[in-house]
């Protein structure tokens, strides 16, 4: 049974950074793990995957900058004994609060929400629901820089999140928060 989710968002055309993270993840992930791509970069995802194929399933949702009408804007699924709701986040007016996203998560019975759009790594619990933004792979809006997350969903243990940074120049990846 899989226990790790690689959460990625907002590559905005930066295929080299996306491919570097996927190459790193190919060594970290197992066939039973999962990747979620949270939009604003769906065009470069297949190109990066050709360079660095992954051994596991990939779920993806489109963002406000993706011209991919065939892709969903959100999805709810179970993984590692938890229910997840994934979305890009642009439909929820996140810059003025999380109330709409919290309500949507409750409606779906989610234990955790993974979202993008804000370009800042974020981890907070609201009324028993964990809200996770992995940050972004391009165009960072905080001093954290370009980031992604590994979410450990080991059954019968609390969800644990590790944030990782990637230097867009050198493509070096380092853990920076736990």
C-alpha positions as CSV (number, residue, x, y, z in Angstrom):
1,X,0.0,0.0,0.0
2,X,1.3,3.4,-0.9
3,X,2.1,5.9,1.7
4,X,3.7,8.9,0.0
5,X,2.2,11.7,-2.1
6,X,4.5,14.0,-4.1
7,X,2.6,17.3,-4.4
8,X,3.7,19.7,-7.2
9,X,2.2,22.9,-8.4
10,X,2.7,26.0,-10.6
11,X,5.6,25.2,-12.9
12,X,4.5,27.9,-15.3
13,X,6.5,26.7,-18.3
14,X,9.7,25.8,-16.4
15,X,10.1,22.3,-17.7
16,X,13.7,21.9,-16.5
17,X,12.8,22.5,-12.8
18,X,9.8,20.1,-13.1
19,X,11.9,17.4,-14.8
20,X,14.6,17.8,-12.1
21,X,12.0,17.2,-9.3
22,X,10.5,14.3,-11.2
23,X,14.0,12.7,-11.6
24,X,14.6,13.1,-7.9
25,X,11.2,11.7,-7.1
26,X,11.7,8.6,-9.3
27,X,14.4,7.5,-6.8
28,X,12.2,8.3,-3.8
29,X,8.8,7.0,-4.8
30,X,7.5,3.4,-5.1
31,X,4.9,2.0,-7.5
32,X,2.3,2.3,-4.9
33,X,2.9,6.0,-4.1
34,X,1.1,8.9,-5.8
35,X,1.9,12.2,-7.5
36,X,-0.5,15.1,-7.6
37,X,0.0,18.0,-9.9
38,X,-2.1,21.0,-8.9
39,X,-2.1,22.9,-12.2
40,X,-0.5,25.9,-13.9
41,X,1.9,23.7,-15.9
42,X,0.0,20.9,-17.4
43,X,1.6,21.6,-20.8
44,X,5.1,20.9,-19.6
45,X,4.1,17.9,-17.4
46,X,4.1,15.3,-20.3
47,X,7.4,16.7,-21.6
48,X,9.0,16.5,-18.1
49,X,7.6,12.9,-17.7
50,X,9.3,11.8,-20.9
51,X,12.6,13.0,-19.5
52,X,12.0,11.5,-16.0
53,X,9.3,8.8,-16.0
54,X,7.8,7.9,-12.6
55,X,6.9,4.5,-11.3
56,X,3.5,5.6,-9.8
57,X,0.1,7.0,-10.6
58,X,-0.3,10.7,-11.3
59,X,-3.4,12.7,-10.6
60,X,-3.6,16.2,-12.0
61,X,-6.0,19.1,-12.0
62,X,-6.0,22.2,-14.1
63,X,-5.2,25.7,-12.9
64,X,-6.3,29.1,-14.1
65,X,-3.4,29.3,-16.6
66,X,-3.9,25.8,-18.1
67,X,-5.7,25.7,-21.4
68,X,-6.7,22.0,-20.9
69,X,-10.5,21.8,-20.7
70,X,-10.4,18.0,-20.7
71,X,-8.7,18.0,-17.3
72,X,-10.7,18.3,-14.1
73,X,-10.5,21.4,-11.8
74,X,-10.7,19.2,-8.7
75,X,-10.8,15.6,-7.5
76,X,-11.6,13.7,-4.3
77,X,-9.9,10.4,-3.7
78,X,-8.8,8.0,-0.9
79,X,-5.2,7.2,-0.3
80,X,-3.4,5.7,2.7
81,X,-6.5,5.6,4.8
82,X,-7.3,9.3,4.3
83,X,-9.7,11.2,2.0
84,X,-8.0,14.0,0.0
85,X,-9.5,16.9,-2.0
86,X,-7.2,18.4,-4.6
87,X,-7.6,21.6,-6.6
88,X,-5.6,24.4,-8.0
89,X,-7.3,26.9,-5.7
90,X,-8.1,29.8,-8.0
91,X,-11.9,29.3,-7.6
92,X,-11.7,29.9,-3.9
93,X,-10.4,33.5,-3.6
94,X,-7.6,32.2,-1.3
95,X,-5.9,35.6,-0.9
96,X,-8.9,36.9,1.2
97,X,-9.3,33.8,3.4
98,X,-9.9,30.1,3.2
99,X,-13.6,30.0,4.1
100,X,-14.8,28.7,0.7
101,X,-12.1,26.1,0.5
102,X,-12.9,24.9,4.1
103,X,-16.6,24.6,3.2
104,X,-15.7,22.6,0.0
105,X,-13.4,20.3,2.0
106,X,-16.2,19.6,4.6
107,X,-18.7,18.9,1.8
108,X,-16.4,16.3,0.4
109,X,-15.6,14.7,3.7
110,X,-11.9,15.4,3.2
111,X,-9.2,14.8,5.8
112,X,-6.8,16.9,3.9
113,X,-6.8,19.4,1.0
114,X,-3.9,19.8,-1.3
115,X,-4.0,23.0,-3.4
116,X,-1.8,25.4,-5.3
117,X,-2.2,28.9,-6.8
118,X,-0.8,30.9,-3.9
119,X,2.9,30.1,-4.7
120,X,3.8,29.8,-1.0
121,X,4.3,26.6,1.0
122,X,1.5,26.4,3.5
123,X,0.4,23.9,6.2
124,X,-2.4,24.5,8.6
125,X,-5.2,22.6,10.3
126,X,-8.7,24.0,10.4
127,X,-11.3,22.0,12.4
128,X,-9.6,18.7,11.8
129,X,-8.9,19.2,8.1
130,X,-5.3,19.6,7.0
131,X,-4.6,22.3,4.3
132,X,-1.4,21.8,2.3
133,X,0.0,24.0,-0.4
134,X,3.3,22.6,-1.7
135,X,4.3,26.1,-2.9
136,X,5.4,26.4,-6.5
137,X,8.1,25.3,-8.9
138,X,8.3,28.7,-10.6
139,X,7.6,32.3,-9.7
140,X,7.9,32.0,-6.0
141,X,6.0,34.6,-3.9
142,X,7.9,34.1,-0.6
143,X,11.4,33.9,0.7
144,X,11.0,30.1,0.7
145,X,11.6,30.2,-3.1
146,X,10.6,27.3,-5.4
147,X,9.2,24.4,-3.4
148,X,7.2,21.1,-3.4
149,X,6.1,18.7,-0.7
150,X,6.2,15.0,0.2
151,X,3.2,14.0,2.2
152,X,3.5,10.8,4.3
153,X,0.1,9.1,4.6
154,X,1.2,6.0,6.6
155,X,-2.0,4.3,7.8
156,X,-2.9,4.8,11.5
157,X,-0.5,7.7,11.8
158,X,-1.1,11.4,11.5
159,X,-0.3,12.8,8.0
160,X,3.2,14.3,8.0
161,X,4.4,16.9,5.5
162,X,8.0,17.7,4.4
163,X,8.7,20.7,2.2
164,X,11.6,20.7,-0.2
165,X,13.2,23.5,-2.0
166,X,14.7,23.5,-5.5
167,X,17.2,26.0,-6.7
168,X,16.1,27.0,-10.3
169,X,19.6,27.7,-11.3
170,X,21.5,24.7,-10.1
171,X,18.5,22.4,-9.8
172,X,19.7,21.2,-6.4
173,X,16.9,19.9,-4.1
174,X,17.1,20.3,-0.3
175,X,14.7,19.7,2.5
176,X,13.9,22.9,4.4
177,X,10.9,22.3,6.6
178,X,9.3,19.4,8.4
